[in-house]
């Protein structure tokens, strides 16, 4: 999948491309036996992902910080699909306490969990620390989803074992993972303010999403668990995620207008990776425009992935202890 395919929307080996929509890539999918959690499902491509999953019959749990917006998204889904099964639950990914509360709440419902879509995120925000004193983009985009995934993993394993249905975990990364700090992940100075770059910090968090997917995929394979984990770049979409750089983004869009997607197109790769039967057993891969794509060399560094795994666990333990 190259620039030409991206600009023209021509399909790749999967039969889909940049012009494909979420409804198109799931046209023949029956998800009525699946329970799916989508973080950040209250707006943008997360809301479109939730809508299409519900349209295909899945029980959708929208995990969101803004409950009012999430309930509006739910009502919008029910308006179009009256028999849709949609629940809304509070989740603030920049708070480890909120993440644990969400996981405890979900597990107490004794529901199955087939698919986890780590969609939520922040982008290009000014330097700030999370509730747990961790740089905000790294805390929200990577560490929050890392913690959430670990807390829900046993439920996913038991669901896959009992149902015989392959579980899937999907991390939304970005092509921005190419633009990070020189060392990839700044383990020793993760909270450094003096050298903070909003763009590179975002790229760092998106690199972490891919590394997380690769490392957990490897561990699940070694364990023999019936769960796959992949990451993806959804494309360039003008959503509320870009609120911290709206002016710069609009100027950039003037010169790259052929590369931008609408929201239904932006949600396509997520829905494809989460639901399409052709990806059964496919794990540890990175996708762009509904086709497998090679990420950066740093994103394929196994030692870096393992180091990030250990670093993330230590950071969570330290933050929860304090």
N, C-alpha and C positions, 0 to 999 in steps of 0.2 A: 504494500500500500504506500504509494508515494504522493508527492504534492499534486500530480496530475489527477489521480483518483480522488483526492480530497476536494479539489476544485470542481471536478466534473460530477462527482457523486457516483461514478461508475462502481459497480460491485466488485468485491475482491473474491478470493477463493471460497469464502463462506456463502456467497450469493448475495451478500449485503454490502453496503458502503456508507459513505458519509451522508447521503441523501435519504437513507432508510429511516423509518420512524419506529418508535417503540411498539406501536400496534402491528406494524408490518413484520417485525422480526419475531413476534410471538403469535402470529396469526393462527397457527395450527396447534398451539399449546393449551392443554387442559391443566390448570394449576389448582383445581378444586380440592385436591388432597394435600395442599401445602400451606404451612404457616410461615409467614415472612415478616421479619422486622426490618424496617427501613429507617435509618437515622436521618434526620433532616428532611422528613417527608412532608413538611408543611408548605413548602414553596419550591419554585424552580423545577429543576429536573427531578428532584426528590418527590415532589407532588405528582409529577407526570408518571414517574415510576410506580408510585403507589396506586394511581388511577388505573394504569394498564394491568398491574398485578391483580387488582380487584376485579377488573373487567374479565380477566382470565380465570376467575373463580377462587383465587387464593384468599386465605384469611390474612389480612394485612394489619400489622401493628405499626402505626406511625409514632416513632419516638422523636420528640421535639422539645426544644426549650420553650418555644412560644406556643402555649396550649391553645390560645385563642385562634392563632393562625392554623394550627393543626386541626382544630375542630371545623374551621371554615373549609379546609381541604377535604375533610371527611364528608361534610355536607355536600360539597361539589361533586364528590364521587357518587354519593347516594342519589343525587339528583339525576345523574346519567345512568347509574346502575343501581336501581332501587334494592335489589337483593344482595348487594355487596356486603361483605363481612369485614368491617373496618373498626379498629380500636385505636384510641389515642392514649399515649402515656408520656409522662414528663421525663425528659432527659436533658441534662446540661453536660455536654462533653468536656467542658473546661473545669469540671468539678468531680473529683474522684468519689466524693461522698454521694453526689447525685447519681453517678454511674452505678455504684453499688446498690443504691436504693432502687434504681430502675430494675437492675438484674434480680434483686430479691423479690420485687413486686411481680415481675414476669414469671419467675420460677414458682412463686406461690400460687399462680393460676393453674399450674399443672397442665399447661398446653404443650404440644409438640413444638419443635422449632426446626424447620427444614432449611431455611435460607436466611442468612444475615447479610444485609447490604449496608456497608459502612459508607454512607453517602455524605453526611453532614460535614461542614467545614467553614473555616474563615479564611480570608484571602487579603494579603497586602495590608494588614492592619498595622497601625503605629505600635511602637514597642510598648508592651504591657505584660504583666505577669498574671497568670491564672490565680484562682482561689488557693491553689496549692503551691504558689510561688514558682511556677514554671513558665517559660516564655510561651505566650498565648497560642501562636500558630502551631508550635510543636505539641503543646498540651492538648489542643482541641483536635487537630487533624490526625495526629499519630497516637499520642499516648492515651487519649480518651478511648479511641477505637481499639487499641491494643488491649486495654484493661477490660472493656466491654466484651470483646471477643473471648478473652480468657475466662471471664465469669460465666459466659453462656456456652462454653465449649462442651462441657460434660452433657448438657441438655441436648446439644446437637448430636453428639456421639450416640446417646441413648435413643434418640429419635430415629437416626439412620439405622441403628441396629434393629430396633423393634419393627420399623416400617419396611425396611429393605429398600428405602428410597435414598438415593445419594444426597447428602447434604452439601450445600454450597455456601461459601463465604466470598463476598465480593468487596474489594477495597477500591474506592474511587480515588485514583491518583491524578496525575496531570502530566502533560508534556513539559510542564514547568520544572519537573524533576531534573531536567538537563541543566537548569540554571540554579545551582546551589553553591554553597561555600566550597572552596578548593578541596577540603578534606572530606566532603560529602556531608557527614554528620559531625557537628562540633561538640563531641562528647564532653570535653573538659571545660568548655565555656558556653554551655547551652543557653545560659541566661545573660550572656554578655550584652550590655547595653551600648557600649562605646562603638563597637564594630557591627552593630545590628543593621541589617538591610532587610526591609520588608519584603522585597522580591526574593532575595536569597533565602530568607527564613521560610518563606512559603515553599520554595523549591526544595529546601531541606526536608520539610514535613511531607512533601509529596514523594520524595525519594524514600523516606521512611515507610510510606504506605506500601511501596513495591517491595522493599526489603522484608517488611513484616509478612507480606503475602508469600514471598519465596521461602522464608524460614519456616513459617507455620505449615506450609504445604509439604516441605521436606519432612518435618516432624510427624505430620499426619500419615504420610506415606510409610515412614519407618514403623509406625504403630499399627498400620493396616486398617486405619479408620476409613469408613466409607464417606469421606468428606473431601471436597476439593476446595482450593482457595486460589483465586486469581485477582489481578488488579487491572485497571484500565484508565485510559484517558477519554473522557466523555466528548471532548471537542470544545471549541470556543463558543460559548453561549453567553449572551448578555442577561445575567440574572442578578438578584440582590447580593450574591456573593461578592460582586465587584463594587460594592458601595463605597469602599475605602479608596478607590482609584477611578471613580466614574469619569472624570474629565480626561485623564490619560488614556483610559480604555476607549473612550469614544473617538479620540484622535487616532489611536492605533487602529480602530475598526475602519476608519475612512480609507486606510491604505491596505487593509487586508479583508475587505468586505466579502470576497469570494470564499474565504475560509470559514466564515461564521455559520453556525447552525441555529435553527429555531429550537424551542424546548422539546417538541416531540422527537426531533432528530437527536438532540442532546441526550435524551434518556434511552436511546436505542441500544447502545453498546452495553449499558447496565442490564437492561432487560434480556438482551441476547446472552450475556455471560451467565446471568442468574437462571434462565429458564430453558434455553434452547437445547433440545436433545442431542444435537451433534457434538456438544461439549461434554458429554458423559465421560468421566474419567480424566478429563483434561485438567491439569492442575499446575500451579507454579508459573503460569504464563501471564503476559501483559498484552492487553488488547487495545486497539484503536480502530474506530469505524467498523466495529463488529468483526475484525480480523486480528489474528495474532500479529504482534509487532515486537521488534527488538528494542528494549529500553537501553539506557546508557550503560557503559561499562561498570560504573559504580553500582548501578541497580542490580547487576549480575554478580557482584562481589560476595561470595559466600561468607568469607571471614567478617566482612562488614555487617552482613545480615545477622550473624551469630552474635557479634559484639553489640549490635543494637538491641537484640532480644534480651541479653543479659543486662544491659544498661537500663532498658525500659522497666524490667522487673525490679531492679534495685531502686530506681527513681520512684516507683509506685510504693514500694515498701517504706522508703524513707519519708515520703509525703504523708502516707497514711499513719505512720508512727508519730509524726509530729503534729 
